[in-house]
Amino acid sequence: MKRLLVVAHAPSPNTLRLREVTCRATCHPDIGNVDIVVLAPLEAGPEDVRQADAILLGTTENLGYMSGALKDFFDRSYYPLLDHTQGLPCALYIRAGHDGTGTMRAVESIVSGLRWRWVQPPLILKGAWQDDFVDQVETLSQAMAAGLDAGIL
């Protein structure tokens, strides 16, 4: 069984919907060998990442940067993971009220230092809330789960 770890900050009902929809990724009938673990950043740590075969990060854009909770996760996890998770497949979604580029650059910098491997460019959900954001995160989650299940991630 492969494990997809989702570490996503969800301070509002809408961002909670985004985090919750990641669980549907493994419900697709074609995906059978993937377990999904969904944690808030303050609950996740290096051991959770070490047990994962891929990671999906989710954050809000806060003053042009990632959420403090996701930053805390990286602060606690960076050095314990540095030489132990190279090549880990990863993806990111950002719930951005503005353009999300500062948030994206910050996370990309940390992921680059960890030498994780992007499976697709970051998904930036910009501007006012749109119900389509839920579908986009579900598609991203399903693609990661399907990639793990097929052995291509």
Steps between C-alpha positions, in 0.01 A plus 500: 500500500635843403440805720406849383549754777298821484625784720257787456409808699123557521407804710162562333200294389607530135860396559371215716295388197821499296682288757206262542461441125849350489355194675282430196813441292527138608127433455535470123432138396825483300713585805544207732841503666524851644433609855449872552593669828373855545653716774500863599853645491514535878421127534748377237867440554809342351397143582176545305702611197747212532208256486357662185559407138384845384386825661237756409537837670218750539521853634332833506674813381569711808650844433664365185646197680398149602290452812682513832381146567665362185815700578500343848473153341804576284690654795453179702556262210763647269822382663367160616390434138786663312697190409219247537227593251684609186293442188169488691222577250314814605235745389356821643174688493471858620176674591601853405291810545747684276748344258673234714843551346678590826351196669597279207860627500534446876378140487699425184815623674452262793401207277806565284721489810346168600556376144142381467368444148209703363243286322328807355527878533334649810125548472408857593133557578485880453253770590152470640381154598376282213334163548721371217797520741369185667497314168854617419638374832310173462651453152850574633451253786364229270790546259749455782320195636470346152868567435596325822266212426646457150856521631592804290559742789 
